[in-house]
Amino acid sequence: MKDGKYRVLVLSDRPVQYFSPLLRRQAKHPQLEILVAYCSLEGAEAAVDPGYGIEVKWDVPLLEGYDWVSLADGETGARPGLFSKALWRLVRHGNFDAMYVGGYYFREAWSAMLAAKLTGVPILLSTDMHRLKSFRVESKFMQAVKKAVVGHIFRMAGAVNTGSSGATAYVKSLGVPEDRIFLSGNVVDNDWWSAHSATVDRAAVRSGWNVPADAPVVLYCAQLQPWKKPLDLLEAFSRAEVPGSYLVIAGEGPLRSAVERRMRELGIAERVRLLGFVNQSGLPAVYSACDVFVLPSESDTFGLVVNEAMLCGCPPVISDAVGAKFDLVRDGETGYVFPVGDVDALAGILRTLLCDRSQLERMGAAARERMKAWTPEMNVSGFVRAVQTAVAGRSSDRKPLEKSAVAPAEKR
């Protein structure tokens, strides 16, 4: 520690609209000095997002309020890759007390973790996974292999931050000691969402959609990907048969044409509004102008869109495969949980809610109230405790490191 602060390297795949507000809070924390290393600047710079299938540049600040450095090639924008000398030098000679790796799914993370292990720099990991089995891994053999590999990765970490109580239980099942697990919570910038939601002219937004001001409105806000199951919602909305109701779909992806075709086949096209991709600054208006938010995914480790909806007073209805079910959605109070793939169950929930305006209002208020205890401050506190634990548990024979190899001019 220097001046009572832990110097932490945060290795990230790319700037993320959810994570940047947390980085700004970490940078202000009296016990932290962070440097964020990005392997790519996609998102902060325009690039094709594989999930949406279109070019995306987020319209909120992603690179402000904290020190960062880009490891991508300055001319081509190419990622540093698995054998990046710059990344290796940064980890080994950056004089860091700990290194946080934002996921182990990108190749540079493996290089960084190897450099950290060889140098004696404690590693922090995080996860919002709440179950081993996913729609991508089905066989028992593959699950056993996955458990062995993933378990080894998490057990070598000095500390693990988890995004939900379900994720905490999952990490424990992998053999990670309980005193190295910290529930930080998957969060968004609560103040930003609440403030922007409060300024929304609900009637004006609906008028722009050509939707009556008093109509019951269901919202889907996610990528149009198979595992998000937007077609299930179309089916359920049709079966609910609530007179005068509308379905708003905000998102893009490979299922766009399938969604358009199916809504025509079901005879509900006149009551469906396809907004396409909506950038971050436009989302508070979308949530606030709707009555119910539905996320029917067959695999969603958490679903931060649930946080967003709740902060805007739009109660969520989610499948039981969505990780937010553990801590945010209290059945019948702040929202509803239904069995993934059960279209009739979803239709029944929609039929009940859309016909009861008073219940919608109660649940919207309860959703906002729940979010008062699921905050960025909670997340940063958990991160600090994880850093403290990881540093305290590092090997006592760690070799002294050189001063930071990151020249002041390279920092942003």
Backbone torsions as a table, in degrees:
resi	resn	phi	psi	omega
1	MET	NA	145.1	176.0
2	LYS	-125.9	127.7	-178.5
3	ASP	55.3	34.4	177.6
4	GLY	74.6	13.1	-178.7
5	LYS	-117.2	143.3	172.5
6	TYR	-85.6	127.3	176.5
7	ARG	-89.3	115.5	-172.6
8	VAL	-122.7	129.6	172.4
9	LEU	-90.5	126.3	177.4
10	VAL	-108.8	109.0	179.5
11	LEU	-93.9	122.8	-176.2
12	SER	-129.9	144.0	178.8
13	ASP	-61.0	-45.8	-178.4
14	ARG	-164.8	165.3	175.3
15	PRO	-64.9	136.8	-178.1
16	VAL	-126.1	134.3	-174.8
17	GLN	-62.9	-26.4	178.7
18	TYR	-79.0	-34.7	-170.3
19	PHE	-85.2	-29.8	-175.8
20	SER	-57.7	-42.8	177.1
21	PRO	-60.8	-31.8	178.0
22	LEU	-71.0	-38.1	177.5
23	LEU	-62.2	-39.4	178.2
24	ARG	-63.4	-37.8	178.2
25	ARG	-70.5	-39.4	177.3
26	GLN	-61.4	-41.0	-178.6
27	ALA	-63.4	-27.4	-179.6
28	LYS	-88.7	-10.1	-175.4
29	HIS	-69.4	134.9	-175.1
30	PRO	-65.3	-14.5	-178.9
31	GLN	-106.7	6.0	-176.1
32	LEU	-125.0	142.1	166.0
33	GLU	-129.8	106.7	-174.1
34	ILE	-109.3	149.4	169.9
35	LEU	-130.0	122.0	-178.8
36	VAL	-96.7	127.5	177.7
37	ALA	-110.5	117.0	-179.7
38	TYR	-99.5	133.9	176.1
39	CYS	-82.3	-18.3	178.2
40	SER	-154.5	153.6	176.7
41	LEU	-107.3	18.0	177.6
42	GLU	-60.0	136.0	-175.9
43	GLY	103.4	-49.8	171.5
44	ALA	-76.0	-30.3	172.2
45	GLU	-114.1	149.3	-177.1
46	ALA	-61.4	131.2	178.2
47	ALA	-160.2	155.4	178.4
48	VAL	-71.2	121.4	176.7
49	ASP	-86.5	120.7	-176.5
50	PRO	-63.6	-26.8	179.4
51	GLY	-72.8	-42.1	179.9
52	TYR	-86.9	-26.1	-179.0
53	GLY	76.9	15.8	178.7
54	ILE	-136.6	167.7	177.0
55	GLU	-73.7	131.6	-176.9
56	VAL	-130.9	134.5	167.4
57	LYS	-135.9	114.8	-175.1
58	TRP	-66.5	139.9	-173.4
59	ASP	-98.6	26.6	172.7
60	VAL	-123.5	156.2	-177.7
61	PRO	-62.8	125.7	179.3
62	LEU	-111.9	-22.2	-171.7
63	LEU	-119.4	19.6	-178.1
64	GLU	-107.5	147.0	170.3
65	GLY	91.3	8.8	177.6
66	TYR	-159.3	159.6	178.5
67	ASP	-79.4	136.1	178.4
68	TRP	-148.2	160.6	176.7
69	VAL	-140.7	142.6	177.2
70	SER	-97.0	129.8	177.0
71	LEU	-93.5	-4.5	179.8
72	ALA	-73.3	157.0	177.8
73	ASP	-62.6	128.1	-175.2
74	GLY	-65.0	-25.8	-178.1
75	GLU	-95.4	-44.2	-175.8
76	THR	-96.9	-19.9	-176.2
77	GLY	78.8	6.7	-178.5
78	ALA	-65.5	143.7	179.1
79	ARG	-64.8	157.2	-179.0
80	PRO	-66.9	-31.7	177.9
81	GLY	86.8	174.7	-175.3
82	LEU	-65.7	-33.5	-174.3
83	PHE	-109.2	39.9	-178.6
84	SER	-71.1	119.9	177.2
85	LYS	-68.5	-36.3	-179.4
86	ALA	-63.5	-41.8	179.0
87	LEU	-66.9	-42.9	179.9
88	TRP	-60.2	-46.4	179.7
89	ARG	-64.3	-39.8	-178.5
90	LEU	-60.9	-44.7	-178.4
91	VAL	-69.9	-45.2	-172.4
92	ARG	-77.7	-27.5	-174.0
93	HIS	-124.1	16.2	-177.7
94	GLY	-87.2	-0.8	178.7
95	ASN	57.4	44.4	-179.3
96	PHE	-92.1	143.4	174.8
97	ASP	-79.4	-26.8	179.9
98	ALA	-161.0	161.9	176.8
99	MET	-129.8	126.7	174.7
100	TYR	-100.0	128.6	178.2
101	VAL	-110.0	116.3	-177.7
102	GLY	-79.3	65.8	-179.9
103	GLY	106.2	151.8	178.7
104	TYR	-111.5	14.8	-174.6
105	TYR	-86.4	-12.5	179.9
106	PHE	-108.5	146.3	-167.0
107	ARG	-62.0	-34.3	-178.4
108	GLU	-63.7	-25.7	179.8
109	ALA	-61.8	-37.0	-178.6
110	TRP	-67.3	-41.6	177.6
111	SER	-63.2	-43.4	-178.8
112	ALA	-65.1	-41.4	-179.8
113	MET	-67.0	-37.0	177.1
114	LEU	-64.4	-45.0	179.2
115	ALA	-61.1	-41.0	179.9
116	ALA	-65.1	-43.0	-179.5
117	LYS	-64.0	-40.9	-179.2
118	LEU	-69.5	-27.0	-177.5
119	THR	-93.6	-18.4	-178.0
120	GLY	90.2	15.9	177.2
121	VAL	-82.5	122.4	-179.5
122	PRO	-61.7	143.4	-178.7
123	ILE	-107.0	134.3	171.8
124	LEU	-111.3	136.4	175.9
125	LEU	-123.0	166.0	174.5
126	SER	-142.7	157.9	176.5
127	THR	-156.7	150.1	169.3
128	ASP	-117.4	9.8	174.6
129	MET	-62.2	138.4	179.7
130	HIS	-124.9	3.1	176.1
131	ARG	-157.5	152.3	-179.0
132	LEU	-74.1	-43.4	-176.3
133	LYS	-76.2	136.5	174.6
134	SER	-135.5	176.2	179.5
135	PHE	-67.8	-14.8	179.2
136	ARG	-90.4	-21.4	-178.1
137	VAL	-123.6	112.3	-174.1
138	GLU	-114.3	-42.6	-173.5
139	SER	-69.5	150.3	178.9
140	LYS	-64.7	-34.4	178.9
141	PHE	-63.2	-47.7	-179.6
142	MET	-65.5	-34.1	177.0
143	GLN	-64.8	-39.1	179.3
144	ALA	-65.8	-41.7	178.2
145	VAL	-63.5	-45.2	-179.2
146	LYS	-61.9	-42.4	-178.8
147	LYS	-63.4	-40.0	180.0
148	ALA	-65.3	-45.4	-177.4
149	VAL	-69.0	-50.8	-177.7
150	VAL	-64.8	-39.5	178.2
151	GLY	-59.6	-42.3	178.4
152	HIS	-62.6	-41.6	-179.1
153	ILE	-60.6	-48.5	-176.2
154	PHE	-72.8	-32.2	179.9
155	ARG	-70.4	-22.6	178.8
156	MET	-82.1	-9.8	179.3
157	ALA	-76.3	146.1	176.5
158	GLY	-73.2	-24.0	177.4
159	ALA	-163.0	154.3	-179.9
160	VAL	-131.1	126.5	172.2
161	ASN	-92.5	137.0	-179.7
162	THR	-116.1	149.6	-175.9
163	GLY	-89.1	-13.7	-179.4
164	SER	-157.2	167.6	176.4
165	SER	-66.6	-28.9	174.8
166	GLY	-66.0	-38.9	177.2
167	ALA	-66.8	-36.2	177.0
168	THR	-60.6	-46.3	178.6
169	ALA	-62.7	-38.4	179.1
170	TYR	-62.8	-46.8	-179.4
171	VAL	-64.8	-38.2	176.1
172	LYS	-60.1	-39.2	-178.4
173	SER	-66.7	-17.5	178.6
174	LEU	-87.6	-0.8	176.6
175	GLY	93.9	12.6	177.1
176	VAL	-79.5	128.5	179.7
177	PRO	-57.3	141.8	-175.6
178	GLU	-60.2	-33.1	-177.3
179	ASP	-75.7	-0.3	174.9
180	ARG	-110.2	10.3	-179.2
181	ILE	-113.5	131.8	-176.9
182	PHE	-131.6	118.7	177.3
183	LEU	-76.2	105.2	178.5
184	SER	-97.2	-28.9	179.2
185	GLY	86.2	133.9	172.6
186	ASN	-79.2	116.9	-171.9
187	VAL	-130.7	164.9	170.9
188	VAL	-121.6	-178.3	179.7
189	ASP	-80.1	89.0	-174.6
190	ASN	-54.5	-44.4	-177.0
191	ASP	-62.3	-42.0	-179.8
192	TRP	-61.8	-47.4	-178.1
193	TRP	-65.8	-44.5	-179.5
194	SER	-63.1	-43.5	-179.0
195	ALA	-64.6	-44.2	-178.8
196	HIS	-71.1	-34.9	177.9
197	SER	-64.3	-36.7	-176.9
198	ALA	-65.8	-19.8	-177.4
199	THR	-97.3	0.8	-174.7
200	VAL	-74.7	132.5	172.4
201	ASP	-92.5	94.8	-173.8
202	ARG	-57.4	-45.0	-178.2
203	ALA	-64.9	-38.8	-179.5
204	ALA	-66.9	-40.2	178.6
205	VAL	-62.5	-45.0	-179.7
206	ARG	-65.4	-36.2	177.9
207	SER	-61.5	-38.8	177.6
208	GLY	-65.1	-26.0	177.1
209	TRP	-89.1	-5.2	-172.6
210	ASN	60.7	47.6	178.0
211	VAL	-122.4	130.4	180.0
212	PRO	-56.3	145.1	-176.6
213	ALA	-61.4	-29.7	-176.4
214	ASP	-103.1	9.4	-178.0
215	ALA	-76.3	143.8	171.9
216	PRO	-74.3	128.9	-172.6
217	VAL	-126.8	129.5	176.6
218	VAL	-101.8	141.9	-178.7
219	LEU	-120.7	136.1	166.0
220	TYR	-118.2	123.4	-179.1
221	CYS	-134.0	95.8	-177.5
222	ALA	-174.3	171.8	174.8
223	GLN	-63.7	147.5	177.1
224	LEU	-88.7	71.4	-179.0
225	GLN	-112.9	152.4	-178.0
226	PRO	-54.5	-41.6	-176.4
227	TRP	-73.7	-12.8	175.1
228	LYS	-82.3	-16.8	174.4
229	LYS	56.5	48.7	176.3
230	PRO	-64.5	-26.6	178.7
231	LEU	-67.2	-30.4	174.9
232	ASP	-62.1	-40.3	179.8
233	LEU	-66.9	-40.2	175.9
234	LEU	-57.0	-46.2	179.6
235	GLU	-61.4	-46.5	-177.6
236	ALA	-65.3	-42.1	178.7
237	PHE	-60.4	-41.6	178.8
238	SER	-65.0	-44.6	-177.9
239	ARG	-69.9	-27.6	-179.9
240	ALA	-62.0	-34.4	175.4
241	GLU	52.5	50.0	177.4
242	VAL	-92.3	115.7	-177.5
243	PRO	-58.2	135.5	175.7
244	GLY	75.0	8.7	-179.2
245	SER	-86.5	157.0	-179.3
246	TYR	-131.6	155.2	176.1
247	LEU	-122.7	123.7	177.8
248	VAL	-107.7	129.3	-179.9
249	ILE	-119.1	115.2	178.5
250	ALA	-110.8	111.6	-179.0
251	GLY	155.2	162.5	176.9
252	GLU	-132.3	166.1	178.0
253	GLY	156.1	-178.4	-174.5
254	PRO	-65.8	-17.2	179.9
255	LEU	-90.0	7.7	-177.3
256	ARG	-54.8	-51.1	-177.3
257	SER	-65.9	-36.2	178.6
258	ALA	-65.6	-38.7	177.4
259	VAL	-64.0	-45.4	-179.9
260	GLU	-61.8	-42.7	-179.5
261	ARG	-66.1	-45.0	-175.7
262	ARG	-69.0	-35.6	-179.8
263	MET	-68.4	-28.7	174.4
264	ARG	-71.7	-41.9	179.9
265	GLU	-62.8	-35.9	-179.3
266	LEU	-80.6	-8.5	179.5
267	GLY	74.4	26.6	-178.1
268	ILE	-117.2	9.7	-174.8
269	ALA	-56.3	-34.9	-178.4
270	GLU	-70.1	-15.9	-179.1
271	ARG	-110.3	13.2	177.9
272	VAL	-115.9	134.4	177.5
273	ARG	-116.8	117.1	178.2
274	LEU	-96.9	108.6	-176.1
275	LEU	-86.9	-17.4	-172.2
276	GLY	73.0	-163.1	179.5
277	PHE	-69.1	130.5	176.1
278	VAL	-115.5	122.7	-179.0
279	ASN	-71.1	167.8	-170.1
280	GLN	-55.5	-43.7	-175.5
281	SER	-66.5	-19.9	-179.6
282	GLY	-92.6	-7.6	-173.7
283	LEU	-72.9	-36.7	178.5
284	PRO	-55.3	-37.8	178.4
285	ALA	-66.0	-37.4	-179.6
286	VAL	-65.6	-50.0	179.4
287	TYR	-62.0	-44.9	-173.2
288	SER	-68.9	-22.5	-179.5
289	ALA	-89.2	-1.3	-178.9
290	CYS	-111.1	165.8	-175.2
291	ASP	-103.8	-31.8	-177.1
292	VAL	-141.6	135.8	175.7
293	PHE	-108.4	133.4	-178.8
294	VAL	-122.3	129.9	174.2
295	LEU	-127.1	96.9	-173.1
296	PRO	-92.4	21.3	-170.9
297	SER	-53.6	147.5	172.6
298	GLU	-90.9	-9.8	175.0
299	SER	-158.3	110.9	177.1
300	ASP	-147.8	108.4	-172.5
301	THR	-59.1	-34.3	172.6
302	PHE	-140.8	-66.2	-178.0
303	GLY	97.5	74.3	-178.7
304	LEU	-66.3	-15.6	173.8
305	VAL	-62.3	-25.4	176.9
306	VAL	-65.5	-44.7	175.8
307	ASN	-55.6	-48.5	-176.9
308	GLU	-59.0	-47.5	-179.5
309	ALA	-60.3	-46.2	-177.4
310	MET	-64.2	-39.1	178.5
311	LEU	-65.7	-23.8	177.3
312	CYS	-94.5	8.6	177.4
313	GLY	74.5	22.3	179.6
314	CYS	-107.2	101.8	-174.7
315	PRO	-62.2	136.9	-176.4
316	PRO	-91.7	144.7	169.5
317	VAL	-119.9	114.5	-172.3
318	ILE	-128.1	157.1	175.0
319	SER	-75.6	163.0	-179.9
320	ASP	-77.6	6.0	174.0
321	ALA	-94.8	-1.4	-178.2
322	VAL	-94.1	126.2	-173.9
323	GLY	-64.9	-21.1	178.9
324	ALA	-64.1	-13.6	-179.2
325	LYS	-62.2	-27.2	-173.8
326	PHE	-70.0	-37.1	-170.1
327	ASP	-124.0	-22.3	-173.1
328	LEU	-107.2	-39.2	-172.8
329	VAL	-98.1	107.5	176.3
330	ARG	-99.8	113.8	-171.0
331	ASP	-53.2	122.6	178.0
332	GLY	82.2	-6.6	-179.3
333	GLU	-112.7	-61.7	178.5
334	THR	-104.1	-6.9	-179.1
335	GLY	170.6	-160.2	178.0
336	TYR	-140.0	150.6	174.9
337	VAL	-120.9	133.3	179.2
338	PHE	-128.0	157.2	-179.8
339	PRO	-64.8	130.3	-178.4
340	VAL	-55.7	133.6	179.1
341	GLY	84.7	-7.1	-179.5
342	ASP	-87.0	88.2	-176.1
343	VAL	-64.4	-38.7	-179.6
344	ASP	-64.7	-39.3	178.3
345	ALA	-63.9	-42.1	178.2
346	LEU	-64.6	-42.2	178.7
347	ALA	-60.7	-40.0	179.7
348	GLY	-64.5	-40.6	178.4
349	ILE	-64.4	-44.3	-179.9
350	LEU	-63.2	-41.3	-179.5
351	ARG	-61.0	-42.0	-179.8
352	THR	-67.2	-48.6	-175.4
353	LEU	-68.7	-44.7	-174.4
354	LEU	-68.8	-15.8	178.9
355	CYS	-99.9	7.0	-176.7
356	ASP	-135.4	86.5	-177.7
357	ARG	-60.9	-37.5	-178.3
358	SER	-65.9	-38.1	177.8
359	GLN	-67.2	-39.4	177.1
360	LEU	-59.3	-42.9	-179.6
361	GLU	-67.0	-40.1	178.3
362	ARG	-63.9	-44.2	-178.2
363	MET	-68.7	-36.7	177.3
364	GLY	-62.7	-41.8	178.4
365	ALA	-67.0	-40.2	179.1
366	ALA	-66.3	-34.7	178.2
367	ALA	-64.4	-45.5	177.7
368	ARG	-61.1	-41.6	-178.4
369	GLU	-64.1	-40.6	-179.8
370	ARG	-61.0	-36.1	-176.2
371	MET	-70.9	-12.5	178.1
372	LYS	-66.5	-20.1	-179.4
373	ALA	-109.9	9.7	179.9
374	TRP	-127.9	85.1	-162.0
375	THR	-126.9	164.3	172.9
376	PRO	-60.2	-34.4	179.0
377	GLU	-61.4	-39.6	176.4
378	MET	-61.4	-41.9	-178.3
379	ASN	-65.2	-47.4	-178.3
380	VAL	-65.6	-37.8	177.5
381	SER	-60.7	-43.7	177.6
382	GLY	-64.0	-36.8	178.5
383	PHE	-64.2	-44.5	-179.8
384	VAL	-62.1	-43.6	179.8
385	ARG	-64.5	-35.3	177.1
386	ALA	-66.2	-42.2	177.4
387	VAL	-60.4	-47.1	-179.2
388	GLN	-58.3	-43.2	-179.5
389	THR	-67.0	-43.9	-179.3
390	ALA	-63.4	-43.2	-179.4
391	VAL	-67.2	-41.1	-179.9
392	ALA	-64.0	-29.5	-176.2
393	GLY	-94.6	2.1	-177.8
394	ARG	-69.6	160.9	-177.5
395	SER	-62.7	137.1	-178.3
396	SER	-73.9	-13.5	-179.6
397	ASP	-98.7	22.5	178.2
398	ARG	-60.5	134.0	-179.2
399	LYS	-76.8	145.9	175.9
400	PRO	-62.1	145.3	-178.8
401	LEU	-108.4	158.6	175.5
402	GLU	-71.1	164.8	175.3
403	LYS	-65.0	164.0	-173.0
404	SER	-50.7	132.0	176.9
405	ALA	-86.6	-0.6	179.6
406	VAL	-92.3	107.3	-178.7
407	ALA	-66.3	146.8	-178.8
408	PRO	-52.2	-32.5	-177.6
409	ALA	-69.8	-20.9	-178.0
410	GLU	-82.8	-20.5	178.9
411	LYS	-74.8	151.2	179.4
412	ARG	-116.5	NA	NA
